Amino acid sequence: MSITFTLDPVVDPALRAGILSLWTDVSNTGGAVGFVPPVTADDIRPALIRQLAAVADGGSRLVVGHDEEGRVAATAFLTHNTHRLQLHWLWVYTVMVHPRHQGKGGGRGLMAAVEEAARSIEGIEAIRLGARGGHGLEHFYAACGYKEVGRVPDAIRVTPGDDRDDITMLLPLR
């Protein structure tokens, strides 16, 4: 099943609900997107509201992937830096592909759409993202062209006694 990606879609109630459902499903299948299962949509809604507020005020851009049935299947938020000395690169947050699309090229498609979006933004020379250790995500991002440029051991406490590395990945665009 193919996914079609859109940069800066209109954020209407249907899209909000689709992203919320995606985020809940990804979290509940162990995805490293800021929550630990089990979670409900009510647990995630405040984080989504904050990210969509950043989109509305221009601080972030949104890439959304829809599957052939029109369901939200993937997202990533491209967030501009606010520090005047770091305006030449941006962060990517909340990179998600629905579990039913994982292992079928949806993640690579999303990361290609993220790269294309970043290249379309004047002055952006690199993309950075953080990955939670223990999932092998750094290997996936490396296959998409990113380099590991930093690692803080045990910086992410998933649960007491389960600390993971915070891995910083970088994709130069020039």
C-alpha positions in Angstrom: 0.0 0.0 0.0 1.6 3.3 -1.0 1.6 6.5 1.0 1.3 10.0 -0.5 3.0 12.8 1.4 2.0 16.4 1.7 3.9 19.4 3.2 1.8 21.9 5.2 -1.6 20.4 4.7 -4.7 22.2 6.0 -5.0 21.2 9.6 -8.7 20.5 10.0 -10.5 18.3 12.6 -10.2 15.2 10.5 -6.4 15.6 10.2 -6.1 16.3 13.9 -8.1 13.2 14.7 -6.0 11.2 12.2 -2.7 12.3 13.7 -4.0 11.7 17.2 -5.0 8.1 16.2 -1.7 7.5 14.5 0.3 8.8 17.5 -1.8 6.6 19.9 -1.4 3.5 17.7 2.4 4.0 17.3 2.9 4.6 21.0 0.9 1.6 22.0 3.0 -0.7 19.7 6.2 0.5 21.4 7.1 3.4 19.0 9.6 5.8 20.4 7.5 9.0 20.0 7.5 10.4 23.5 5.2 8.0 25.3 5.3 4.6 26.9 2.4 2.2 26.4 -0.4 1.9 27.3 -1.6 5.4 26.4 -4.9 6.8 25.3 -5.7 9.6 22.9 -6.4 11.8 26.0 -2.8 11.2 27.1 -1.4 12.3 23.8 -3.8 15.2 22.9 -1.9 17.9 24.9 1.4 17.1 23.1 -0.4 17.2 19.7 -2.1 20.5 20.5 1.4 22.0 21.4 2.9 20.7 18.1 0.0 21.9 16.0 0.2 25.3 17.7 3.8 25.5 16.6 2.6 24.7 13.0 -0.1 27.4 13.2 2.4 30.1 14.4 5.0 29.2 11.7 7.6 27.7 14.0 7.1 24.2 12.6 6.1 22.6 9.3 4.2 19.4 9.0 4.7 16.5 6.6 1.7 14.1 6.5 1.4 10.8 4.7 -2.0 9.4 3.7 -2.5 5.8 2.6 -4.6 4.7 -0.4 -7.7 4.7 1.9 -7.1 8.3 2.9 -6.0 7.5 6.5 -3.2 9.3 8.1 -0.3 6.9 7.9 2.8 8.9 8.7 3.9 12.3 10.1 7.0 14.4 10.9 7.2 17.9 12.2 10.1 20.1 10.9 10.9 22.7 13.6 12.8 25.8 13.0 15.5 26.9 15.4 14.9 30.2 17.2 18.5 30.9 18.1 20.0 33.4 15.5 23.2 31.3 15.2 21.3 28.1 14.4 18.9 29.2 11.7 20.6 27.2 9.0 19.4 23.8 10.3 16.2 22.4 11.6 14.9 19.7 13.9 12.6 16.9 12.9 10.2 15.6 15.7 7.5 13.0 16.1 8.6 10.9 13.1 5.8 8.2 12.9 4.7 5.6 10.5 1.6 3.5 11.3 2.6 -0.1 12.3 0.6 -1.4 9.3 2.9 0.4 7.0 6.2 -0.3 8.7 8.6 -2.6 6.9 7.0 -1.7 3.5 9.0 1.5 2.6 6.7 4.0 4.4 9.5 5.2 6.7 12.0 5.7 3.9 9.2 7.5 2.0 8.6 9.7 4.9 12.2 10.6 5.4 12.6 11.4 1.7 9.6 13.7 2.0 11.2 15.3 5.1 14.4 15.9 3.1 12.6 17.3 0.2 10.6 19.6 2.4 13.8 20.8 4.2 15.5 21.4 0.9 12.6 23.6 -0.2 13.1 26.0 2.8 15.5 28.8 2.0 18.7 28.8 4.0 18.3 25.3 5.5 21.6 23.3 5.3 21.0 20.4 7.6 18.4 18.3 9.4 18.9 17.0 13.0 16.8 14.5 14.8 16.9 12.7 18.1 16.3 9.0 18.4 15.7 6.8 21.5 18.3 4.1 21.8 17.3 0.5 22.2 15.2 0.4 19.1 17.9 0.3 16.4 16.5 3.6 15.0 20.0 4.9 14.4 20.5 2.1 11.8 17.2 3.1 10.0 18.2 6.8 9.9 21.7 5.9 8.8 20.2 4.0 5.9 18.3 7.2 5.0 21.6 9.1 4.9 21.8 10.5 8.4 25.0 10.3 10.5 25.2 9.8 14.2 26.8 12.9 15.6 26.1 12.6 19.3 25.0 10.1 22.0 24.1 10.8 25.6 24.1 7.5 27.5 21.0 6.8 29.6 19.5 10.3 29.0 16.0 8.9 28.4 14.2 7.2 31.3 11.5 5.1 29.7 10.6 3.6 33.1 12.6 3.2 36.3 15.4 0.9 35.5 15.0 1.3 31.7 17.3 4.1 30.7 18.1 4.6 27.0 20.7 6.6 25.0 19.6 9.9 23.4 21.1 9.7 19.9 21.5 12.8 17.7 21.5 12.2 13.9 22.3 14.7 11.2 21.6 14.9 7.5 23.7 17.6 5.7 21.8 19.0 2.8 24.6 20.7 0.9 
